[in-house]
């Protein structure tokens, strides 16, 4: 069993921002020490409670301090940035993590962010698709790029100087690109099917009803079958819905979300350790009990 976690994160409105950032960082460092396989962090620019304004910047803060855990953007809200800026920053981050980056993407769901960036009334799903297509085209292509779209045009035709390296956008370490994941929220989501058909992986959100999460699997299978790809359940991470009763009792007494996150990580790690020990005991009956 592989363990991972996702955090917005969420903090009390009056909490010191530096303190919350440090606590969130500690949670990720602890997850790395405990052997978690992957962890994701969200981003919102205009939310005081969910106060990570850039998941890329936050993960960069973790890069040199973590050893084995894969870190995921959860998610980069594609309509709110220029595709070329996203391509360059994600490529650099993948190198900083030595290929441990997972590229989580979405159209973005916070309306105040959409208003801030001028796309509140726009078709953000269309912007999302154009943006990720242009990011992938940049990574697959070479200058001057010349990518024309409805929302963004990308070209370095006039200022390209190949001899001195001017006009090049960096490529990620993982080729052709880091693993791409998209969030799945709606029941029987068509987005899950389209993501699977493109080789991307869905992550069912952690706040959904079990029946909605269950509906995502056949849509994932549908997308895989369309392109002759095997649908592997291991590639379908589900959000944590059920919590061990004992862990819930402890977390109810804690004041801050970051503290509850640390407690959850510890309880899940303990569960994993117990499962490993039980498996070893079955394989070797002579092993002494603890």
C-alpha positions as CSV (number, residue, x, y, z in Angstrom):
1,X,0.0,0.0,0.0
2,X,1.3,3.5,-0.9
3,X,0.3,6.5,1.1
4,X,-0.1,10.1,-0.1
5,X,-1.8,13.2,1.0
6,X,-3.3,16.4,-0.2
7,X,-3.7,19.7,1.7
8,X,-5.2,23.0,0.6
9,X,-4.1,23.9,3.3
10,X,-6.7,25.6,5.5
11,X,-5.9,27.9,8.5
12,X,-7.8,30.2,10.8
13,X,-8.2,33.7,9.3
14,X,-6.3,35.4,12.1
15,X,-3.4,33.1,12.2
16,X,0.1,34.4,11.5
17,X,1.0,33.7,7.9
18,X,4.6,32.8,8.6
19,X,3.6,30.4,11.3
20,X,1.1,28.6,9.0
21,X,3.6,28.3,6.2
22,X,6.2,26.8,8.5
23,X,3.7,24.3,9.9
24,X,2.6,23.3,6.4
25,X,6.3,22.8,5.4
26,X,6.8,20.6,8.5
27,X,3.9,18.4,7.5
28,X,5.5,17.7,4.1
29,X,8.9,17.1,5.6
30,X,7.4,14.6,8.1
31,X,5.5,12.8,5.2
32,X,8.9,12.4,3.5
33,X,10.5,11.0,6.6
34,X,7.6,8.6,7.1
35,X,7.9,7.2,3.6
36,X,4.8,8.7,2.0
37,X,5.0,8.2,-1.8
38,X,3.5,11.6,-2.8
39,X,2.0,14.8,-1.5
40,X,0.1,17.6,-3.1
41,X,-0.5,21.3,-2.2
42,X,-3.1,23.7,-3.5
43,X,-2.9,27.3,-4.4
44,X,-5.2,30.3,-4.2
45,X,-4.2,34.0,-4.5
46,X,-7.3,35.6,-2.9
47,X,-8.1,33.3,0.0
48,X,-6.9,34.1,3.5
49,X,-7.8,30.6,4.8
50,X,-6.3,28.6,2.0
51,X,-3.2,30.8,1.9
52,X,-0.7,29.1,-0.3
53,X,-0.6,31.6,-3.1
54,X,1.8,29.6,-5.3
55,X,2.1,25.8,-5.1
56,X,5.2,26.0,-7.3
57,X,7.0,28.4,-4.9
58,X,6.0,26.3,-1.9
59,X,7.3,23.1,-3.5
60,X,10.5,24.8,-4.4
61,X,10.9,25.5,-0.7
62,X,10.7,21.8,-0.1
63,X,12.9,20.6,-2.9
64,X,16.3,20.5,-1.2
65,X,14.8,19.4,2.1
66,X,13.0,16.2,0.9
67,X,14.7,13.0,-0.2
68,X,12.2,10.5,-1.8
69,X,8.7,11.8,-1.8
70,X,7.1,13.0,-5.1
71,X,5.6,16.4,-4.8
72,X,2.6,17.5,-6.8
73,X,1.1,20.9,-7.7
74,X,-2.5,20.6,-6.5
75,X,-3.2,22.4,-8.7
76,X,-1.7,25.0,-11.0
77,X,-4.8,27.0,-12.1
78,X,-4.0,27.2,-15.7
79,X,-6.2,30.2,-16.8
80,X,-4.6,32.5,-14.2
81,X,-1.1,32.4,-15.7
82,X,0.6,32.6,-19.1
83,X,1.3,29.2,-20.6
84,X,4.9,30.1,-21.3
85,X,5.5,31.1,-17.7
86,X,3.9,27.9,-16.5
87,X,6.1,25.8,-18.9
88,X,9.3,27.5,-17.7
89,X,8.6,27.4,-14.0
90,X,7.4,23.7,-14.0
91,X,10.5,22.7,-16.0
92,X,12.8,24.4,-13.5
93,X,10.9,22.8,-10.6
94,X,11.2,19.4,-12.1
95,X,15.0,19.8,-12.3
96,X,15.1,21.1,-8.7
97,X,13.3,18.0,-7.5
98,X,15.5,15.6,-9.6
99,X,12.4,14.3,-11.4
100,X,10.1,14.0,-8.4
101,X,7.5,16.4,-9.6
102,X,3.9,15.6,-10.4
103,X,2.2,18.3,-12.5
104,X,-1.4,18.8,-11.2
105,X,-3.5,21.1,-13.3
106,X,-7.1,22.5,-13.3
107,X,-9.2,25.3,-14.6
108,X,-9.3,26.7,-11.1
109,X,-12.4,26.9,-8.9
110,X,-12.1,30.0,-6.7
111,X,-14.2,32.7,-8.2
112,X,-12.4,35.6,-6.6
113,X,-9.2,34.4,-8.2
114,X,-11.0,34.3,-11.6
115,X,-12.2,37.8,-11.1
116,X,-8.8,39.0,-10.1
117,X,-7.2,37.5,-13.3
118,X,-9.9,38.8,-15.6
119,X,-11.5,35.4,-16.5
120,X,-14.6,35.3,-14.3
121,X,-16.9,35.5,-17.3
122,X,-14.7,33.5,-19.7
123,X,-14.9,29.9,-20.6
124,X,-12.2,28.7,-18.2
125,X,-12.4,25.1,-19.3
126,X,-11.5,26.2,-22.8
127,X,-8.7,28.4,-21.4
128,X,-7.5,25.4,-19.4
129,X,-7.3,23.2,-22.5
130,X,-5.5,25.8,-24.6
131,X,-3.0,26.5,-21.8
132,X,-2.0,22.9,-21.2
133,X,-1.8,22.2,-25.0
134,X,0.5,25.2,-25.4
135,X,2.7,24.1,-22.4
136,X,3.1,20.6,-23.9
137,X,3.8,22.1,-27.4
138,X,6.6,24.3,-25.9
139,X,8.2,21.3,-24.2
140,X,7.9,19.2,-27.4
141,X,9.0,22.0,-29.7
142,X,11.8,24.5,-30.2
143,X,12.1,28.2,-30.9
144,X,10.5,30.3,-32.3
145,X,7.5,28.1,-31.2
146,X,4.8,30.2,-33.0
147,X,1.8,28.9,-31.2
148,X,-1.4,30.8,-32.0
149,X,-4.5,30.5,-29.8
150,X,-7.7,32.2,-28.8
151,X,-6.4,33.3,-25.5
152,X,-2.6,33.3,-25.9
153,X,-0.1,33.7,-28.8
154,X,3.4,32.5,-28.2
155,X,6.3,33.4,-30.4
156,X,10.0,34.5,-30.2
157,X,10.3,35.1,-33.9
158,X,11.6,38.7,-33.7
159,X,14.1,38.3,-30.8
160,X,15.5,34.8,-31.2
161,X,19.3,34.7,-31.1
162,X,20.3,31.1,-31.2
163,X,24.1,31.6,-31.0
164,X,23.8,33.1,-27.5
165,X,20.9,31.0,-26.3
166,X,18.4,33.8,-26.3
167,X,14.8,32.7,-27.0
168,X,14.8,29.2,-25.5
169,X,12.2,27.9,-23.0
170,X,13.6,25.2,-20.7
171,X,12.3,21.6,-20.8
172,X,11.5,19.5,-17.8
173,X,13.9,16.7,-16.6
174,X,11.2,14.1,-17.0
175,X,10.6,13.4,-20.7
176,X,8.4,14.1,-22.5
177,X,7.0,15.8,-19.3
178,X,6.3,15.1,-15.7
179,X,3.2,12.9,-14.9
180,X,0.1,15.0,-15.3
181,X,-2.9,14.7,-13.0
182,X,-6.3,16.4,-13.0
183,X,-8.8,16.7,-10.2
184,X,-12.2,14.9,-10.6
185,X,-15.2,16.4,-8.8
186,X,-18.4,15.8,-10.8
187,X,-20.0,12.4,-10.8
188,X,-19.5,10.4,-14.0
189,X,-17.0,13.1,-15.0
190,X,-16.3,13.4,-18.7
191,X,-13.1,15.1,-17.8
192,X,-11.9,11.8,-16.3
193,X,-12.5,10.1,-19.6
194,X,-10.6,12.8,-21.6
195,X,-7.7,12.8,-19.1
196,X,-7.3,9.0,-19.3
197,X,-7.4,9.1,-23.1
198,X,-4.5,11.6,-23.1
199,X,-2.4,9.5,-20.7
200,X,-3.1,11.7,-17.7
201,X,-4.3,10.4,-14.3
202,X,-7.4,11.6,-12.3
203,X,-7.4,12.2,-8.6
204,X,-10.9,11.9,-7.1
205,X,-11.4,14.8,-4.6
206,X,-11.4,14.0,-0.9
207,X,-14.7,15.7,-0.2
208,X,-16.9,13.7,-2.5
209,X,-19.7,11.2,-1.6
210,X,-18.5,7.6,-2.0
211,X,-21.0,7.0,-4.8
212,X,-19.5,9.9,-6.8
213,X,-16.0,8.6,-6.4
214,X,-17.2,5.2,-7.5
215,X,-18.6,6.7,-10.7
216,X,-15.1,7.9,-11.7
217,X,-13.7,4.5,-12.3
218,X,-15.8,3.4,-15.3
219,X,-15.2,6.8,-16.9
220,X,-11.4,6.3,-16.4
221,X,-11.7,2.8,-18.0
222,X,-13.7,4.3,-20.9
223,X,-10.9,6.8,-21.7
224,X,-8.2,4.1,-21.4
225,X,-10.0,1.7,-23.7
226,X,-10.5,4.5,-26.3
227,X,-6.7,4.6,-26.9
228,X,-5.9,0.9,-26.2
229,X,-4.4,1.7,-22.8
230,X,-4.7,-0.7,-19.8
231,X,-6.8,0.8,-17.0
232,X,-4.6,0.2,-13.9
233,X,-6.4,0.9,-10.5
234,X,-3.0,1.9,-9.1
235,X,-3.1,5.0,-11.3
236,X,-6.3,6.2,-9.8
237,X,-5.5,7.9,-6.4
238,X,-8.6,8.5,-4.3
239,X,-9.0,11.2,-1.8
240,X,-9.0,10.1,1.9
241,X,-12.6,9.8,2.9
242,X,-12.6,7.6,6.0
243,X,-10.5,8.2,9.0
244,X,-9.7,5.7,11.7
245,X,-11.9,6.3,14.7
246,X,-9.1,6.7,17.1
247,X,-7.3,9.2,14.9
248,X,-10.5,11.3,14.7
249,X,-10.8,11.4,18.4
250,X,-7.3,12.8,18.8
251,X,-7.7,15.3,16.0
252,X,-10.9,16.8,17.4
253,X,-8.9,18.1,20.3
254,X,-6.3,19.9,18.2
255,X,-6.7,23.6,17.4
256,X,-5.0,24.0,14.0
257,X,-5.4,22.2,10.7
258,X,-1.7,21.8,10.4
259,X,-1.6,20.0,13.7
260,X,-4.4,17.7,12.5
261,X,-2.5,17.1,9.3
262,X,0.6,15.9,11.3
263,X,-1.6,13.7,13.4
264,X,-3.2,12.2,10.3
265,X,0.2,11.5,8.8
266,X,1.4,9.8,12.0
267,X,-1.7,7.6,12.2
268,X,-1.5,6.6,8.6
269,X,2.1,5.7,8.9
270,X,1.4,3.7,12.0
271,X,-1.3,1.8,10.1
272,X,1.2,1.1,7.3
273,X,3.8,-0.2,9.7
274,X,1.2,-2.5,11.4
275,X,0.2,-3.8,8.0
276,X,3.8,-4.5,7.0
277,X,4.4,-6.3,10.3
278,X,1.3,-8.4,9.9
279,X,2.3,-9.4,6.4
280,X,5.8,-10.4,7.6
281,X,4.3,-12.4,10.5
282,X,2.1,-14.4,8.0
283,X,5.2,-15.1,5.9
284,X,7.3,-16.1,8.9
285,X,5.2,-17.7,11.7
286,X,8.4,-18.2,13.7
287,X,8.9,-14.4,14.0
288,X,8.3,-13.4,17.6
289,X,5.3,-11.3,18.4
290,X,5.8,-7.7,19.7
